[in-house]
Structures are given as C-alpha cells and as structure tokens.
Amino acid sequence: MICLADWRIRASLLTCFIVAPFLKFIAENEYGFLHAEVAAGAVLLLIPCLLLGWLARGKAFYVVAGFCIVMAGTYPLVHLAKPLFRMRLWEGAALLTLGSAALMKLMRERFFPVIAVFAWSGVLAATGLHAHVNLRGALGLDGNRSGNVLWLLLDEEMGPGGFPARPECDAAREKLSQTLLKYNFTLFPNAYSNYAGTIDSVPSILNGRLLQSAGELIVQTGEGNLRQYQIRANSTFEGFAAQGYHVIGYQHSSMRMCDPSFASAECREYAEGLPRLHDVGTWLDRFQWLVGNYQASDPWMVKARGFFPFHLRMRITGPLGLADLWPDRLAREILKEKKRTFFFVHLMTPHSPYLYRPDGSIRHMKEWIEDRADERVIGSEYDHRYGRYCEQVQFVAGQLDSFLRTLKWSGDLESMTVVIHGDHGSRIRRLLRPAPGNASSEDVDAEEIDFVDPPPTRDLLDRFSTLLAVKRAGAKAAAVDQEKHSVLTLLSRVLYHREPRDGAQASDRVYLFDSQKRYRPIDILKYWR
C-alpha cells in the first residue's frame, strides 16, 4: 500500500502520466535517451510533477491524476481500438474518464501502483522493440530477376526543363539527366504534374484520371496536427495484381498510398528521421524540434501542450527519414524478392527541408529549419532556397546512380520496367506582390489560386514542372523526348499505350482550386512554350 499523504509519492505517480509518455515517444523514434535535449525535456516535465504533487492533496490529487490520465491516454486508446471500431477523440476521453473514475473508486490507493507499472512498462517495451539491429543489410543479393516493375516516386522532384537558371540548378539538371540516360531511360524533361500537391497529384496518377474537387481521392486519417493521409482507391495496384504481380508498397507513415485492401498489397513504412537529428544543430535546436514533434504526436494531449509550459511548432525532417532505407537497403530488398513483383516506392526526397549538400553532408540546422511549402518568399530568399534545393537534387541524383548501379550489377535492371517521376514541382515560389512593410514572405496554400492576373511562367514551373523518366524492359538506348505533356498523359501513352481517360486536352491542363475547393483549369501550354 502506498502513502498518498507523502507529496513525493504523489509527484512520483504523476511522472507516469507526464514524463513517461515523453520518454516513450523518444524510444519509439529511436532517438536515444542519453542526450542533453532529452534530459532538458524530462527535467522540464518533472517540474509540474513536483508542483502538482506538492499542491494537490486528498481528493484534489485524484482529480489531477484523472485529468493527466485522460490527456495522456485518450489518443493511445483511440488508436488501439481502431482495428475493432472507430472511436472519436471525445468518445475516447469520455470512456477513459468514466473507466478511471470507476477504478479509482473501486481500488483507491491500489489503483496507482497498477497504473505506474503499466506506464513505465510501455517505455521499456518501446525501448526493447526499437533497440534492434537491422540484419537485412548483411544478406547477399539473390533475387529472381525477371519482369519486375519498379515505380519510384521522388517527392518534390522537378523536371530538368523546370530548373531556374543558376549554377547549382544547372549542375543538378546535368547530373540528374546524365544519371538517367546512362541507364537507358527515356527522359521527358518538359513533363509536368496536373496538381501542385501530393494529396491530389499522386492519387490522380495512380487511378489514371483527373479529379473534380480537392482531396477527392484521399482522406485525412490523422487527428489535429498529425496530417496523416490515406488514399481511397488505387487502380494501379489492382491492375498489376490482376496481371499476376505481387504488390509491395513503400511509403512514408504520413502519406499512405499502399493499403492491404488494395490488391492484398504488402505495405512497408518509414517515418520521420529523428535519430539523424543527432548530427545537426545545437542541443537547443534539437530540443525545440523534439518537443514540437512530441506535442504534435498526440492530438488530445496537445491541448495540455504535452505538459510543457510552451507550445512549439511541429517540423518535418523530410529526407532524413530515408537514411536507413534509401538507396542501399531498398536495392537489396528488391533484389531479394523471389516473386514477379510490382514495387511502388514513395521517397520523401528531395522534399523540403533542403538540408543536404551535393556530397551528402548536412547543413547547419539554422540554414533549413524554416523551410516551408506554404509561403511565397522575396527574391533573395527565393534564389537562396533554390540554390539549396538544387544542391539537394545533386545529392539525390548521386543516390539514384548508386541505386540503379546496384540493380544493373545484379543483372536485374535490364529485364525490369522502371518508372521514375516526381509528384509536383519544388513549390519554392517568389512573392508576386510587394510585401507590406518589411515582410519577406506571404503564407499561401500551394494548391490554391493565389493570383489575379495571368500567372507568370516561372510560377507555373515552380508548382508543376516534374521529373518523368521511363525505362522499358530490354531498353538498349537512352532517349530524350521534348514533348510537353502532363505525367498523366505521358504515362497513359508510354506505359499503357492508350490515351488518358479524360482525354489529352483536359489531361494536359493544370489545376488549382478556388475558395470553394473546386478545381479550375489553367492551360499551361499557353505559357510554357
């Protein structure tokens, strides 16, 4: 029996609901505990534990403990119940409130040791689950090598025809083009996407049709700031499965384009690359990043700011999350597959933040921590950001070369059909109107119409120019096709040998939505000559 009259006992119990969830987040993201920023976060969370343990006595402690349980436990409960039934957050909170109150009344002081064991065992379980060594990289290359199809989606990868004229972008254009031509791809430098954002461009392409409204083929599954999306249909997966292919999809945890309901696909996920933050910035930079992402990881507890005295913005690591997968492990896993397989791989690169130099070294965090896709920036920042973006593209081109070289050495690449494309443009856009005062940027939605006069060609290139390269099985020579068409039109003709479902005229337009979330066509070929 514990003694709740002792404030130190009360404070210790509150750590189960306030400190333990933070440490569990650290363990789940494989960040490691022995870092100054983690210690700073834990110490800051100990302060409310001590204060509340000292001040809350008697029945007040039960109220405080109950509140903390509901804040920390609602989203995990809703997530745990999701395979059985869909529960809304407020329903989970109500259920947890009633259940906790009943157990407190029934068990009294005995309730808290049980909760303490449960909370801290969750931290230990997460630590044990993620403290593993990936042995896949130690295995040899022994794949089956016949007739596989690889669909590689590079997020925010512009086409060679869309890069602005600056030295870093000239180098990126040359390196990317030469890499693809070296492996007998047909390159379409003037291809473009129909939509300026992933949540519409990729579902549109995978289902071979245009959309009637924003978000038509995708649903947001995450709560609050989590912004997780799930595609509603995937006719590409189902089409390849109907031809006898085994379907494997690699995806970022926030953008689920693969689901077992699509052609019994095998889905493999990767997440934010928080462990790689050890290599960048100061401990204070990393502390702000960790706390902001922790607060955003639970849409219910964020209401209490994760029990921190401040709220920090969530930030994404983008390409850092690929460090363990791309390019080497992905190549090995493809080569190990024994069945005839359709591989769909969505890589969050060269997606912002633009943190890689051409040689793969990482810039100081202060250079890229403010990179965002929902703003227009003044000319100097526009040029600087494009310089970093193009240097990151050079690094990605080198990774792509390494990846394709591995497939070629194994003998698989020649018999493999490979499609490589971007989902949309870079989304680095110049501020169109004079900024009021000293403002250096303007918040906008990348997919929304935000101009009155006809759009500048450069703005359309920034939004829509995208990479497309196709290598058919048995291709003996490289080619460059200078036609200007959308990826939807080109893939229909080149890969499926048919006209696009909505016709070439409609499929060769680009679309931005209006204030009613309805898509409005823009005849991009009038501008992009």
N, C-alpha and C positions, 0 to 999 in steps of 0.2 A: 504494500500500500504506500503510495506516495503522499507527501505532505504539501498540499496546495497553500498552506499558510506561509511557506517559505518562498519569498519572492524569487530566489534563484531557481527554484524548481519550476515556477511559473514561466520565468524567462527561458529556461531550457526547453520547456514544452513548446513555447511559441516559435523556437527555431525550426521545429518540424514543419510549420506551415509557412514560414517566411524565408529561412535560409536554405532549407533542403531543396525546394523547387529550383532555386537558382543553381545550386550545385548539380542537380540532376540535368539541367539544361547544358551546363558545361560538359558533363560526362557524355551526354547524348551527341554533342557536337564534336567530341573527341579533341577538346581543346587542351585538356590537362589542367590540373589544379595548382601546380607549383609555378605560378606567375603572379607578378605584382598586381596586375589588373584584376585578377580573380580574387586575390586576398583583399584588395580595396573594396570590391563589391560585397564580399562576405562580411567585412567589418562594418560597412555602412548598413547592412541589413541586420546586424546584431544590435545596432543602436535602438531601433524601435522594439526589438525583443526585450531589451533591458528596461526601457522606459515603460512599456506596457506591462511587463512582469512586475515592476515596482508599483505602478499605479492601480492596476486592475486587481481587485481583491474580491473574494466571495463570489456572488452571482455575476458581478461585472466581468470577472475573468471568463466565466462560461460564455457570456455574450461576445467578448472579444475573440475568444478561441473559435466560437462558431462562425463569426464573421471571416476570420482568417481561413478557416476550412472551406467555406463557400467560395472565397476568392481564389484560393489555390486549387481547389478540387473540381470546380464546375466543368471547365473545358476538358480535362482528362476523362471525366465521367461521360460527357457527351461523345468524345472521341471513342472511348471504349465501347459505348453502346451502339455506335454507328453500324457495325455489321448486322445487328439484330433489328434495330429500328432507329429512325431519325428523330432526334430529340433537339428541340431548340434550347438555346442557352438559358433562357429564363426558366424553362421547364426543368433543366438540369439543376439550376440553382435552387428552385423550389423543392425538388426531390432531395437534394443534399441537405438543405436546411431542415426539413422535416425529419429525415433519417438521423442526422447528427443530434438534433434536439431529443429525439426518442432514445437514442443510445446513451446520451449524456444523463438523461433522467433515470434510465434503467441501470446503467453501470456506475454512474457517479465518478469517483476518482479513478476507478479501474479503466475507464474509457481512455484516458490519456496515455498510459503505457502501451496500449494496443496501437493507438494512432502513431506514437513515436516509433515503434518498431516498423510499422507499415511505411512511414515516410522515409526513414533512413535506409530501409532495405531497398526502396526504389532507387536511391542514389547508388547503392552498392551494385544493384542489378544492372543499372545503366552503365556503370563503370566496367563491370565484367563483360557485358555484352559487346561493348565497343573497344575494349582493350584487346584487340586481336591482331594477328599478323596476316596480311593478305598473301596467301601462298600461290595465287594464280600466276603471278609473275615468274615463279620458279619453274613452271612447266614448259615443255617444249612445244613446237609448232607441228601439229599433226592433223590438220583439218582435212575435209573431204574434197574440196576444190573443184566443184563442178556446178555451174549455173546459178550461183548465189546472186542476189541483188542487194546492193547497198545504197541506201538513201540517206545522205549526210546533209543535215540542215545546220548551217552556221548562222547564229543569231546576230543580226545587225551587220551582215557582211555585204558591202556594196559591190556592184559590178565594176569591172575595170573602166567602163565608159562613164562612170559617175563620179570618180575621184576628182576633187578640185586640183587646180594647178599649183602645187607646192612641192618642194624637193622630197619630203617624206612620203607624199602620196604618189609621186612619180616612181619612187623606189618600190612602194607597195604594189602598184599596178604591174610593174615589170616582174617582180618576184612571184606574185600570185599567178600571173598569166603564164610565165615560163614553167612554173611548177606543174600546172595542169596540162600544158601542151607536151611536156616531157613524157607524160604517161598516156598519150594518145586520146585525150579528151577533145570533144568539140566544145569550144568556148563561145558563149553568147555574151559579149561584153556590153551590149546595149539592152539586156533584159531588164524588166522592172516588175515590181510586185503590184498587185491591184489595190492593196491596202497598206496603210502606214504602221500597222501594229500587228504583233504576233497573234493576238487572240482572234483576229479575223483572217489574216493572210494565210496562215498555215491550215486552219480548218477548211478554208475555201479550196486550197490546192489539194488537200488530202481527200476532199469529197468531189473535186472536179467541177465546181460550179460557183457562180457569184452569189453574193448574199443580198438579202432585201433590207436588212437592218443591222445595226451594230450588235455584235455579240450573239448573233442568231444561232451559231453552231457550237457555242461554248457556254458553260455555266460556271459561276464562281462558287467554289465549294468551301473556301476558307472563310473564316469569320474575321471581322474587324480589319486589321492591317495585314493579315496573312496573305491575302490576294492569291489564293490557290485556284487554279482553273482546271476544268475537266472538259474535254471535247465531247460533244453529244453523239457524233457519228464519225465513222472512219471507213469510207468505201474502199480506200487504197489497201488497207489491211485485209479487208474481207475479199477484195479482188485477188490478191496474191494467195491468200489461203485457199480460195476456190480452185486455184491452179496447182495446189498441192504443196505450196511452200509452208514451212514452219516460220512463224512470225515472231520476231524479237524486237522490242522497242526499248531504246534507252532514252530517258527523259529526266529533266530537272523536276524536283519534287513540287515546284510551284506551278508547273505547266504540264499537265498530264494529257498527252496525246495518245498514249498507249493505255489500254484497259483490257483485262482478261475477257470482257464481254465482246470485244472486237476480235473475231476470228480465233478465239482461245489464245490470244497473244501472250507471250511471256514478257513481262514488263520489268525492267531494271532501272532503278532510280539512283540519282546522285543529288546531293544537297549543297547548301552554302559551304564554302571552303573556309570555315572559321579557323581550323588549325593553322592554315597558312598565314594568318594574321601575325603569328609569332615573328615573322620575318620583316614586318613593316611598321613604320611609325614608332611613336613613343608609347610607354605603358599607359599614359593618359589617353592617347588616341584610341588605343585598343580597348581601354576600359569603357569609353563612350560608345564604341562600336558594339561591344558585347552587351552592355546594359540596354542599349536601344533595341537590339535584336531580341534580347530576352523579354523585354517589356512587350514587344510586338508578337512574341511567340504564343501568347495566351490571350485571346480577345476578351476574356472575362476578368482575369487578374490585372489586365492593363488599366482597368478602371481604378485600381488602387496603386497604379504606377509600379507594379511589382514590389510594392512596399519601399521603394526608393523615394527620397524627398524631391525628386525632379523627374521630368519626362524627357527622354531623348529619342530622336528620330531613328527609325529603322533604316539600315543601309544594306545594300547587297554587295557581295564580293564578286559576283559575275564569274569571270574566267577562273578565279582561284578555286572554285568548286570542282574544276575539271582535273586538277593536278594529279589525282590518283587514277584517273580513267584514260585521259587523252594525252598523247596518242598511243602510247605503247601497250597499255593493258587492253584497250579496245581492239587493237590489231590482233593481239594474242587470242582474245576471246572469239573473234570472228574466225580465226584460223582453226580453232579447236572444234567448231561446230560440225558435227557429222552429217546432219540432215541438209537437204536443199533448203536454204533459208532466205527470207526477206528480212534484212536488217534496216530498221529505221532508227536513226541516231540524231537527237537534237542536242547540239552543243552550245552552251551559253558563252560563245566566243565568236567574234571579237566584241561582244556585248560590253557596254559600259559596266564598271569604271575602266578607263583606259590607263592601265597601270603597268603594262609590260613594255619594256624597251625591245628593240629588234633582237637583241641577244638573249632575251628571256629573263633578264634581271628585272626586279620590281622597283618602281619609283618610290620615293618617299610618299607617305600617305597624304601629306598636305597638298600634293600636286593633283590628286584624283579623288579625294574624299567628297568633293562637292559635285562630281559628275552626275548629271540628271538628264532624263529624256523628255521631261515635261516643261521645257523652257526654251525661249529664244535668247540668244546672247549677242552682245555687241561685237563688232568686227574683230577687235584684238583677241578676245576670248574665243571667238569662233575659229580664228586661224590657229591659235594655240591648241585648242581642243582637237581640231582636225589633225594637227601635227602628231599629237599623242595617239589618236585613233589610228592613223596610218602606220605609225611605228608598231602598234599592237598587231595590225594586219600583217606586217612583215614577219612578226614572230609566229603568227598563226600559219602563214604560208610555209615557214620552215617546219612547223609541226606537221602540216599536211604532207609535205615532201617526205618526212620520216615515216609517216603512217602508210602512204602509198608505196614507198620503197620496200617496207616490210611485206606488204601483200604481194609485191612483184617478185621479191626474192623467193617467196614460198611457192610461186607458180600459180597462185590463185587469181591474181589481178586480171590476167588475160581472158579468162573464162567468165569473169564477173561483170555484170552490168552495174555501173556506178552513176548515181545522180548526186550532184553537189549543188546546193543553192542556198541563198540567204532568204530570210523571211521578209525583209523590207530594207530600207536604206539605213543610214547611220543615225538618223534623227538628230544630228547636230545642225541646228538651224540659226540663221542670222536674224537679229532683231530687225523687223521691217520698218518700223516707225521710230522716230526719235524718242529716246527714253525720257520720261519725265524726271526732272531733277538730275540726280546722279545715278539713277537706276541703270544697272548694267545687264539686266535680264528681265524677261517677262514670262510669267507662268502661263503655259498653254497646254492643251491636250493635243498630243502629236497627231491624232487621227481626226480631229475636228477642223472644220473650215474656220480659219482664223485670219482671213484677208478679205478685203472688199474689191480691190482692183484685181485684174488677172494676175495669177501668181507668177513670180519670177521663175525662169527655168532652173536656176540654181536651187531654189527652194524645192521644186519637184524632184530634182536629182537627189537632194539630201533625204527626202522622205521615201522615194520609191525605187531608185536605182538599186539593183540587187544582183548578186552573183548567180550565174547559172552555167553549169558545165555538165556534159553527159558523155560517158564512155560506154559504148555498146560492147557486149561480149565479143571478143575476137577483133576489136578495132586495131588496125595496123598503122594508122597515121593520125596525126593531130589535125585539127581544122579550126578556123575562126569564122563564125557566122555573124555578120554585122547587122542582121535584121533587127528591127526594133519592134518587139512584141512583149507582152506580159509573160511571166513564167507559166501562167495557166494556159495560154495559147501554145507556147513552145513545147511544154511537156505533153500536151494533148497530141500535137503533131509528131514530135520526135519519138516519144516513148510509146504512145498508144496508137499512132498512125490514124488519127481521126481529128476532126475539127472540134473545138471546145463546145461543150454542151450548150452554152448561151450564145454561141456564135462569135466569130472573131471580132466583129465590130464592138460588141459590148465587152468582150473579154480583154480587149486592148485599151480600154479606158481605165483610169484610176478613180478611186472613190474616197471621199471624206464625208463624215456625217455632219448633219446640221444640228440645230438646237433640239430637234425632236428625235435625235438618234436615227434619222433616216439617211441613207447613203445618197450622195449627189455625185453624178459622173463628171469627170474632167477629161477632156480629150487631150491627153498628154502629148500625142504625136503632133499637135499643132505647135507645141513649144519646143519639143525635143527633136530637132531636125539633124 
